[in-house]
Amino acid sequence: MRANDPDVASMAAARSKSRNAPPSKNRDGFHLISNNPIIYDIYDSQFEDITYSISTEDSCARIAFNRPEVLHAFRPQTINEIRKALQLASDDTRVAVILLTSETNQNTQKYTNSFCAGGDQSVRSNAGGYDDGTEAVPRLRVLDLQIQMRRCFKPIIAVVYGYAVGGGHILHMCSDLTLASTDAVFGQTGPRMGSFDAGYGSTHMTRLIGQKKAREMWFLCRFYDAKEALDMGLINAVYERNELEGETARWVRRIVMNSPTAVACTKAALNADEDGAAGIALMGGHMTRLFYLSEESQEGRDAFMDRRAPQFRKIPSSRL
């Protein structure tokens, strides 16, 4: 079967002709999916600190840090641009998967490879938060972004080249999946510069790697290479630098093949226990949307509009 066969999404795509073939993990057909790099055909030029592009063929949006001169460290403007781009991607029906990554030049690298080095300390304010002159008072806008990423019903994949440290490390953890280059480096820096993250940076990290390892990462501020990060369950996969783009495309294409409602509901369910009432409310919202598609729900609406009593019991699917 060709890698670009349109039927590759079928559950039968990798089925053996033999009825007594031994079980194989390749039965899932993942290896059949094309790993040709994603081609982006729509570019939004309104941003300064990031780039935003869309592939209509692969139903994918790409949000990339674009401050290589500071290892893609973020300032309030950066975070607000990502929040805007993430909302655009969330609302765009052409987009099924969102990539969060950074701009690098693999051929003539002028700056050190980095996904994101966290908050730009040059705009960290004595009045609390970060202040680059774009807002009335210093803010910690990255906390709003973390919540937005969790509540986004589309999967977010962090694609990491080089350093993912400090606040950048937390953003990759808040992503649903993390794919890394072999040159990726992960770690926290806050306690070395008078900072910390008592939210997802601590609680979610503990869910990912356990209490002891999370305390090690925060108390020692050590850095870990991609293999170490994979072994501790911090990331999903590691690829050679020249393979990461194509392998990311394979992951994107498999997700796009799957039921978007099932993926959205699963993401909400996986987040629900950690996000408290807000997480449960989000999962409940997905359930409400599905219920609105039913004859039972529509009968309730129609009866109200017709000023009559609803006849729920006459609908077979409503008889529990």
C-alpha positions, 0 to 999 in steps of 0.5 A: 500500500502506498503511503499516500493512499486515501484509504490509509485511514481505514482500520483495514488498511494494514490487515493481513490477507492471512486469517491466522497471521500473528498479532502485530503492532503494525496492524494500526497502519501508522507506518503507512501514513506519509511523512512528507513535510506539511506544506502551508499555504496560508500565512497571516502577517499580522504578528511580530513575535510569532508566525502563524500559518495554516495547511488546508491540505493537512488541516493543521495550524502552525504557531511558532515563536519568532524571537531567536535573538533571545532563544524565543523568550516571550514578553507580554506581546508574544503571549498575547499574539499566541493567544490570538493565533490560538483563538483563530486556530480554534475557531477555524473549521479548516484546522483540526490540529495545532502545532506550537513550535519555533522558527529555526533555520536548519541550514544556516542557523544564526542563533542557538536552537530553542523552542522557548526559553521562558519569560524575557527577563529584560522586561520582568518588572519590579511591580510584578509580572512582565512589562513591555509597554503593551499593557497598562500594568505588568501581567503574567499573561502566560497563565492565561495562555496555559488555561487557553491551551487546556480548554482548546478542544483541538489537540496541540502538539509542541514540536521542540528543537533545542531549549525548552526551559523555564516558562517554555518548558511549561508550555510544552507540558501544557500541550497535549503531545510533545515531539522533540529533536535529538538536540532538545533540552528540557528543564526548569530555571525559576528558582535560579532567578527568583521565580516559580510556577505553582500552577500547571508548572508544578501540578501537571509536571507531577502528573507526568513524571511523578513527585520525586522527579518533579521535585528534583527538576524544580529544586535542582534546576537541572537540564535533561536531554531528549532521551532522558525526557522520553524515559521519564515520560515528559515527552512522547517521541524523539526524532533526528533533527532532519526527521522531526518535521516529517514525523510530526506530519505523520502524527498530525495526519493520523489525528486528522483521520480520527473522529474530531468529536471523539478526540475533543471529548477525550482531551476534555476527559483527560484534563477534567480531574486535574482542572476541577469544576472548570474541566468538568464543565468543559467536558459537560459542554461537549456532552451538551453539544452532542445532546443537541444533535439528538431527536430528544433535545430537538423535541424540547426546543421545538415544543417550546417554540410551538408552545406545546408540551414536549413528547419525549416518550414518543422518541425511541432513543429517549427511553432510558 
